[in-house]
């Protein structure tokens, strides 16, 4: 046995020993088939890595290039048309066979998975949560909504809901004049209301200015004549005609739900869609809390 072989075997033994030490120190249960397969794979990788390294290092010391030189060469420097090394080819084929076995027998794709268990447990918990808080009173919903807001919304909208001084939407005021003008100019086709997309440029010039000032001012005072274009979808009172369009007069449950599920473009960037991260009760609680946020 030459020195290189001895060093290689020693290195492999150290790798295997380190792997066993880590497994024991972490109290990993090797009776679990997945853990056992992983352990066997780690040992196999250590042995194969050292064995292949020793083989090719020895070859580099003794072998000389030979065979038919490919046409793409320069002054004799190029690749030879040699067959693929048998060890490499058989290893690759063995990997493919092992992969097919692993997917179909060792760990079938339709068998137990931790992610699947987690999803089932979350689904069951959400069902219990919904049943427990189905008829929650306003105080409970507000308290629950505040907790949700501080975790999910405050990083962008601020703990007080002021939008971090204008960087995101300010919940203490329904909408600013600039925000209304931006929606009038660009339209809206993201929130998924039954009425569909709001086309851009529904009003221009002074009409757009009057509408923006009226909506941003809480829809108080004399309604501008140009607001008739808005009332056709949002209703004369701006409350969205029972969920058919967005409520531009107040933060209601339908608006909060649609924004959370579909996301929304804002000054700070695009708010991602949260999809099913919140249950219906949690969305109702969030809307209840947001309604309590008022500015000075």
TORKOL-4160 file (C-alpha; in steps of 0.2 Angstrom, whole numbers, padded with zeros to 4 digits, m for minus):
296
<pt num="1" X="0000" Y="0000" Z="0000"/>
<pt num="2" X="0008" Y="0017" Z="m0005"/>
<pt num="3" X="0007" Y="0033" Z="0005"/>
<pt num="4" X="m0006" Y="0040" Z="m0006"/>
<pt num="5" X="m0018" Y="0026" Z="m0003"/>
<pt num="6" X="m0015" Y="0026" Z="0016"/>
<pt num="7" X="m0018" Y="0045" Z="0017"/>
<pt num="8" X="m0034" Y="0042" Z="0007"/>
<pt num="9" X="m0041" Y="0028" Z="0018"/>
<pt num="10" X="m0037" Y="0039" Z="0033"/>
<pt num="11" X="m0046" Y="0054" Z="0026"/>
<pt num="12" X="m0061" Y="0043" Z="0022"/>
<pt num="13" X="m0061" Y="0036" Z="0040"/>
<pt num="14" X="m0060" Y="0053" Z="0047"/>
<pt num="15" X="m0075" Y="0059" Z="0036"/>
<pt num="16" X="m0085" Y="0044" Z="0041"/>
<pt num="17" X="m0081" Y="0046" Z="0059"/>
<pt num="18" X="m0085" Y="0064" Z="0059"/>
<pt num="19" X="m0102" Y="0060" Z="0051"/>
<pt num="20" X="m0106" Y="0047" Z="0064"/>
<pt num="21" X="m0101" Y="0059" Z="0078"/>
<pt num="22" X="m0113" Y="0073" Z="0071"/>
<pt num="23" X="m0127" Y="0060" Z="0070"/>
<pt num="24" X="m0125" Y="0054" Z="0088"/>
<pt num="25" X="m0123" Y="0072" Z="0095"/>
<pt num="26" X="m0139" Y="0077" Z="0086"/>
<pt num="27" X="m0148" Y="0062" Z="0092"/>
<pt num="28" X="m0154" Y="0058" Z="0075"/>
<pt num="29" X="m0165" Y="0042" Z="0074"/>
<pt num="30" X="m0158" Y="0030" Z="0062"/>
<pt num="31" X="m0173" Y="0019" Z="0063"/>
<pt num="32" X="m0181" Y="0032" Z="0052"/>
<pt num="33" X="m0179" Y="0026" Z="0034"/>
<pt num="34" X="m0175" Y="0043" Z="0027"/>
<pt num="35" X="m0162" Y="0046" Z="0040"/>
<pt num="36" X="m0154" Y="0029" Z="0037"/>
<pt num="37" X="m0154" Y="0032" Z="0018"/>
<pt num="38" X="m0146" Y="0049" Z="0021"/>
<pt num="39" X="m0133" Y="0041" Z="0032"/>
<pt num="40" X="m0128" Y="0028" Z="0020"/>
<pt num="41" X="m0127" Y="0041" Z="0006"/>
<pt num="42" X="m0115" Y="0051" Z="0017"/>
<pt num="43" X="m0104" Y="0036" Z="0020"/>
<pt num="44" X="m0105" Y="0031" Z="0001"/>
<pt num="45" X="m0100" Y="0049" Z="m0004"/>
<pt num="46" X="m0085" Y="0049" Z="0007"/>
<pt num="47" X="m0079" Y="0032" Z="0001"/>
<pt num="48" X="m0082" Y="0036" Z="m0017"/>
<pt num="49" X="m0074" Y="0053" Z="m0016"/>
<pt num="50" X="m0058" Y="0047" Z="m0009"/>
<pt num="51" X="m0057" Y="0031" Z="m0020"/>
<pt num="52" X="m0060" Y="0041" Z="m0036"/>
<pt num="53" X="m0048" Y="0054" Z="m0031"/>
<pt num="54" X="m0034" Y="0041" Z="m0027"/>
<pt num="55" X="m0037" Y="0032" Z="m0043"/>
<pt num="56" X="m0036" Y="0048" Z="m0054"/>
<pt num="57" X="m0021" Y="0055" Z="m0045"/>
<pt num="58" X="m0012" Y="0039" Z="m0048"/>
<pt num="59" X="m0017" Y="0039" Z="m0066"/>
<pt num="60" X="m0010" Y="0057" Z="m0068"/>
<pt num="61" X="0007" Y="0051" Z="m0061"/>
<pt num="62" X="0008" Y="0036" Z="m0073"/>
<pt num="63" X="m0003" Y="0038" Z="m0088"/>
<pt num="64" X="0001" Y="0046" Z="m0104"/>
<pt num="65" X="m0011" Y="0053" Z="m0117"/>
<pt num="66" X="m0016" Y="0042" Z="m0131"/>
<pt num="67" X="m0029" Y="0038" Z="m0144"/>
<pt num="68" X="m0035" Y="0047" Z="m0159"/>
<pt num="69" X="m0034" Y="0066" Z="m0158"/>
<pt num="70" X="m0049" Y="0076" Z="m0163"/>
<pt num="71" X="m0049" Y="0087" Z="m0178"/>
<pt num="72" X="m0051" Y="0102" Z="m0167"/>
<pt num="73" X="m0033" Y="0104" Z="m0161"/>
<pt num="74" X="m0019" Y="0116" Z="m0162"/>
<pt num="75" X="m0001" Y="0110" Z="m0164"/>
<pt num="76" X="m0006" Y="0093" Z="m0156"/>
<pt num="77" X="m0015" Y="0101" Z="m0142"/>
<pt num="78" X="m0033" Y="0096" Z="m0141"/>
<pt num="79" X="m0045" Y="0082" Z="m0135"/>
<pt num="80" X="m0043" Y="0063" Z="m0139"/>
<pt num="81" X="m0058" Y="0053" Z="m0145"/>
<pt num="82" X="m0057" Y="0041" Z="m0131"/>
<pt num="83" X="m0072" Y="0032" Z="m0124"/>
<pt num="84" X="m0080" Y="0038" Z="m0108"/>
<pt num="85" X="m0071" Y="0030" Z="m0093"/>
<pt num="86" X="m0081" Y="0014" Z="m0087"/>
<pt num="87" X="m0081" Y="0019" Z="m0069"/>
<pt num="88" X="m0089" Y="0036" Z="m0073"/>
<pt num="89" X="m0102" Y="0029" Z="m0084"/>
<pt num="90" X="m0107" Y="0015" Z="m0072"/>
<pt num="91" X="m0108" Y="0028" Z="m0058"/>
<pt num="92" X="m0119" Y="0039" Z="m0068"/>
<pt num="93" X="m0130" Y="0025" Z="m0073"/>
<pt num="94" X="m0131" Y="0019" Z="m0055"/>
<pt num="95" X="m0136" Y="0036" Z="m0050"/>
<pt num="96" X="m0151" Y="0036" Z="m0062"/>
<pt num="97" X="m0156" Y="0019" Z="m0056"/>
<pt num="98" X="m0155" Y="0024" Z="m0038"/>
<pt num="99" X="m0165" Y="0040" Z="m0042"/>
<pt num="100" X="m0179" Y="0030" Z="m0050"/>
<pt num="101" X="m0179" Y="0018" Z="m0035"/>
<pt num="102" X="m0180" Y="0033" Z="m0023"/>
<pt num="103" X="m0194" Y="0042" Z="m0031"/>
<pt num="104" X="m0205" Y="0026" Z="m0033"/>
<pt num="105" X="m0200" Y="0014" Z="m0019"/>
<pt num="106" X="m0188" Y="0022" Z="m0007"/>
<pt num="107" X="m0198" Y="0038" Z="m0004"/>
<pt num="108" X="m0213" Y="0039" Z="m0016"/>
<pt num="109" X="m0219" Y="0056" Z="m0021"/>
<pt num="110" X="m0236" Y="0052" Z="m0014"/>
<pt num="111" X="m0231" Y="0045" Z="0003"/>
<pt num="112" X="m0229" Y="0055" Z="0019"/>
<pt num="113" X="m0220" Y="0071" Z="0019"/>
<pt num="114" X="m0216" Y="0084" Z="0033"/>
<pt num="115" X="m0223" Y="0098" Z="0022"/>
<pt num="116" X="m0239" Y="0088" Z="0019"/>
<pt num="117" X="m0241" Y="0085" Z="0038"/>
<pt num="118" X="m0238" Y="0103" Z="0041"/>
<pt num="119" X="m0251" Y="0109" Z="0029"/>
<pt num="120" X="m0264" Y="0097" Z="0036"/>
<pt num="121" X="m0260" Y="0102" Z="0053"/>
<pt num="122" X="m0262" Y="0121" Z="0048"/>
<pt num="123" X="m0278" Y="0117" Z="0039"/>
<pt num="124" X="m0285" Y="0108" Z="0054"/>
<pt num="125" X="m0280" Y="0122" Z="0066"/>
<pt num="126" X="m0287" Y="0135" Z="0055"/>
<pt num="127" X="m0304" Y="0126" Z="0055"/>
<pt num="128" X="m0304" Y="0126" Z="0074"/>
<pt num="129" X="m0299" Y="0144" Z="0075"/>
<pt num="130" X="m0313" Y="0149" Z="0063"/>
<pt num="131" X="m0326" Y="0139" Z="0073"/>
<pt num="132" X="m0320" Y="0146" Z="0090"/>
<pt num="133" X="m0320" Y="0164" Z="0084"/>
<pt num="134" X="m0335" Y="0163" Z="0072"/>
<pt num="135" X="m0345" Y="0175" Z="0082"/>
<pt num="136" X="m0332" Y="0185" Z="0090"/>
<pt num="137" X="m0337" Y="0202" Z="0096"/>
<pt num="138" X="m0330" Y="0219" Z="0090"/>
<pt num="139" X="m0318" Y="0221" Z="0105"/>
<pt num="140" X="m0310" Y="0203" Z="0102"/>
<pt num="141" X="m0309" Y="0206" Z="0083"/>
<pt num="142" X="m0300" Y="0223" Z="0086"/>
<pt num="143" X="m0288" Y="0215" Z="0098"/>
<pt num="144" X="m0285" Y="0201" Z="0086"/>
<pt num="145" X="m0283" Y="0213" Z="0071"/>
<pt num="146" X="m0270" Y="0224" Z="0080"/>
<pt num="147" X="m0259" Y="0208" Z="0083"/>
<pt num="148" X="m0260" Y="0203" Z="0065"/>
<pt num="149" X="m0257" Y="0221" Z="0059"/>
<pt num="150" X="m0241" Y="0223" Z="0070"/>
<pt num="151" X="m0234" Y="0207" Z="0063"/>
<pt num="152" X="m0240" Y="0207" Z="0045"/>
<pt num="153" X="m0243" Y="0225" Z="0040"/>
<pt num="154" X="m0232" Y="0236" Z="0052"/>
<pt num="155" X="m0215" Y="0233" Z="0044"/>
<pt num="156" X="m0221" Y="0243" Z="0029"/>
<pt num="157" X="m0236" Y="0253" Z="0036"/>
<pt num="158" X="m0228" Y="0258" Z="0053"/>
<pt num="159" X="m0234" Y="0252" Z="0070"/>
<pt num="160" X="m0247" Y="0267" Z="0070"/>
<pt num="161" X="m0252" Y="0264" Z="0052"/>
<pt num="162" X="m0246" Y="0281" Z="0046"/>
<pt num="163" X="m0236" Y="0273" Z="0031"/>
<pt num="164" X="m0219" Y="0277" Z="0038"/>
<pt num="165" X="m0221" Y="0296" Z="0034"/>
<pt num="166" X="m0228" Y="0293" Z="0017"/>
<pt num="167" X="m0217" Y="0279" Z="0011"/>
<pt num="168" X="m0232" Y="0267" Z="0011"/>
<pt num="169" X="m0251" Y="0269" Z="0012"/>
<pt num="170" X="m0256" Y="0279" Z="0027"/>
<pt num="171" X="m0271" Y="0270" Z="0035"/>
<pt num="172" X="m0274" Y="0285" Z="0047"/>
<pt num="173" X="m0281" Y="0294" Z="0032"/>
<pt num="174" X="m0292" Y="0285" Z="0019"/>
<pt num="175" X="m0283" Y="0292" Z="0003"/>
<pt num="176" X="m0273" Y="0307" Z="m0001"/>
<pt num="177" X="m0277" Y="0318" Z="m0016"/>
<pt num="178" X="m0261" Y="0312" Z="m0025"/>
<pt num="179" X="m0266" Y="0294" Z="m0023"/>
<pt num="180" X="m0283" Y="0297" Z="m0030"/>
<pt num="181" X="m0276" Y="0306" Z="m0045"/>
<pt num="182" X="m0264" Y="0292" Z="m0048"/>
<pt num="183" X="m0278" Y="0279" Z="m0048"/>
<pt num="184" X="m0288" Y="0290" Z="m0060"/>
<pt num="185" X="m0273" Y="0292" Z="m0072"/>
<pt num="186" X="m0267" Y="0274" Z="m0072"/>
<pt num="187" X="m0283" Y="0264" Z="m0068"/>
<pt num="188" X="m0284" Y="0249" Z="m0057"/>
<pt num="189" X="m0285" Y="0230" Z="m0063"/>
<pt num="190" X="m0278" Y="0221" Z="m0048"/>
<pt num="191" X="m0290" Y="0219" Z="m0034"/>
<pt num="192" X="m0302" Y="0207" Z="m0042"/>
<pt num="193" X="m0319" Y="0215" Z="m0040"/>
<pt num="194" X="m0334" Y="0209" Z="m0049"/>
<pt num="195" X="m0335" Y="0225" Z="m0059"/>
<pt num="196" X="m0318" Y="0222" Z="m0066"/>
<pt num="197" X="m0305" Y="0234" Z="m0071"/>
<pt num="198" X="m0306" Y="0252" Z="m0069"/>
<pt num="199" X="m0300" Y="0260" Z="m0085"/>
<pt num="200" X="m0287" Y="0274" Z="m0084"/>
<pt num="201" X="m0291" Y="0292" Z="m0087"/>
<pt num="202" X="m0309" Y="0292" Z="m0082"/>
<pt num="203" X="m0307" Y="0310" Z="m0078"/>
<pt num="204" X="m0295" Y="0323" Z="m0083"/>
<pt num="205" X="m0289" Y="0341" Z="m0079"/>
<pt num="206" X="m0300" Y="0350" Z="m0067"/>
<pt num="207" X="m0313" Y="0336" Z="m0066"/>
<pt num="208" X="m0299" Y="0324" Z="m0060"/>
<pt num="209" X="m0293" Y="0337" Z="m0047"/>
<pt num="210" X="m0311" Y="0340" Z="m0041"/>
<pt num="211" X="m0314" Y="0321" Z="m0039"/>
<pt num="212" X="m0297" Y="0319" Z="m0030"/>
<pt num="213" X="m0300" Y="0333" Z="m0018"/>
<pt num="214" X="m0318" Y="0327" Z="m0014"/>
<pt num="215" X="m0313" Y="0308" Z="m0011"/>
<pt num="216" X="m0297" Y="0313" Z="m0001"/>
<pt num="217" X="m0308" Y="0325" Z="0010"/>
<pt num="218" X="m0319" Y="0311" Z="0016"/>
<pt num="219" X="m0332" Y="0314" Z="0003"/>
<pt num="220" X="m0339" Y="0328" Z="0013"/>
<pt num="221" X="m0347" Y="0344" Z="0006"/>
<pt num="222" X="m0354" Y="0346" Z="m0011"/>
<pt num="223" X="m0351" Y="0332" Z="m0023"/>
<pt num="224" X="m0343" Y="0337" Z="m0040"/>
<pt num="225" X="m0353" Y="0334" Z="m0055"/>
<pt num="226" X="m0338" Y="0324" Z="m0062"/>
<pt num="227" X="m0340" Y="0311" Z="m0048"/>
<pt num="228" X="m0354" Y="0303" Z="m0059"/>
<pt num="229" X="m0341" Y="0294" Z="m0068"/>
<pt num="230" X="m0335" Y="0286" Z="m0052"/>
<pt num="231" X="m0353" Y="0283" Z="m0045"/>
<pt num="232" X="m0357" Y="0272" Z="m0060"/>
<pt num="233" X="m0346" Y="0258" Z="m0051"/>
<pt num="234" X="m0343" Y="0264" Z="m0034"/>
<pt num="235" X="m0360" Y="0270" Z="m0030"/>
<pt num="236" X="m0366" Y="0288" Z="m0026"/>
<pt num="237" X="m0360" Y="0285" Z="m0008"/>
<pt num="238" X="m0343" Y="0278" Z="m0014"/>
<pt num="239" X="m0345" Y="0262" Z="m0004"/>
<pt num="240" X="m0343" Y="0250" Z="m0019"/>
<pt num="241" X="m0361" Y="0245" Z="m0022"/>
<pt num="242" X="m0361" Y="0230" Z="m0010"/>
<pt num="243" X="m0344" Y="0224" Z="m0014"/>
<pt num="244" X="m0346" Y="0225" Z="m0033"/>
<pt num="245" X="m0332" Y="0238" Z="m0034"/>
<pt num="246" X="m0319" Y="0245" Z="m0021"/>
<pt num="247" X="m0325" Y="0255" Z="m0007"/>
<pt num="248" X="m0317" Y="0273" Z="m0009"/>
<pt num="249" X="m0326" Y="0280" Z="0006"/>
<pt num="250" X="m0320" Y="0268" Z="0020"/>
<pt num="251" X="m0309" Y="0253" Z="0024"/>
<pt num="252" X="m0321" Y="0239" Z="0023"/>
<pt num="253" X="m0319" Y="0220" Z="0025"/>
<pt num="254" X="m0320" Y="0217" Z="0006"/>
<pt num="255" X="m0307" Y="0230" Z="0002"/>
<pt num="256" X="m0295" Y="0223" Z="0015"/>
<pt num="257" X="m0298" Y="0205" Z="0009"/>
<pt num="258" X="m0295" Y="0209" Z="m0009"/>
<pt num="259" X="m0279" Y="0219" Z="m0006"/>
<pt num="260" X="m0272" Y="0205" Z="0005"/>
<pt num="261" X="m0276" Y="0192" Z="m0007"/>
<pt num="262" X="m0271" Y="0201" Z="m0023"/>
<pt num="263" X="m0257" Y="0213" Z="m0017"/>
<pt num="264" X="m0256" Y="0231" Z="m0023"/>
<pt num="265" X="m0244" Y="0243" Z="m0030"/>
<pt num="266" X="m0238" Y="0257" Z="m0019"/>
<pt num="267" X="m0226" Y="0271" Z="m0016"/>
<pt num="268" X="m0214" Y="0260" Z="m0006"/>
<pt num="269" X="m0215" Y="0246" Z="m0019"/>
<pt num="270" X="m0227" Y="0232" Z="m0024"/>
<pt num="271" X="m0236" Y="0224" Z="m0009"/>
<pt num="272" X="m0235" Y="0205" Z="m0012"/>
<pt num="273" X="m0251" Y="0195" Z="m0012"/>
<pt num="274" X="m0253" Y="0185" Z="0004"/>
<pt num="275" X="m0266" Y="0173" Z="m0004"/>
<pt num="276" X="m0272" Y="0161" Z="0010"/>
<pt num="277" X="m0260" Y="0167" Z="0024"/>
<pt num="278" X="m0275" Y="0174" Z="0034"/>
<pt num="279" X="m0292" Y="0166" Z="0038"/>
<pt num="280" X="m0308" Y="0175" Z="0034"/>
<pt num="281" X="m0310" Y="0179" Z="0053"/>
<pt num="282" X="m0292" Y="0186" Z="0053"/>
<pt num="283" X="m0296" Y="0197" Z="0038"/>
<pt num="284" X="m0312" Y="0203" Z="0047"/>
<pt num="285" X="m0302" Y="0207" Z="0062"/>
<pt num="286" X="m0289" Y="0216" Z="0052"/>
<pt num="287" X="m0302" Y="0226" Z="0044"/>
<pt num="288" X="m0310" Y="0230" Z="0061"/>
<pt num="289" X="m0293" Y="0236" Z="0068"/>
<pt num="290" X="m0288" Y="0247" Z="0052"/>
<pt num="291" X="m0305" Y="0256" Z="0054"/>
<pt num="292" X="m0299" Y="0262" Z="0071"/>
<pt num="293" X="m0283" Y="0270" Z="0065"/>
<pt num="294" X="m0287" Y="0289" Z="0064"/>
<pt num="295" X="m0275" Y="0303" Z="0061"/>
<pt num="296" X="m0274" Y="0319" Z="0070"/>
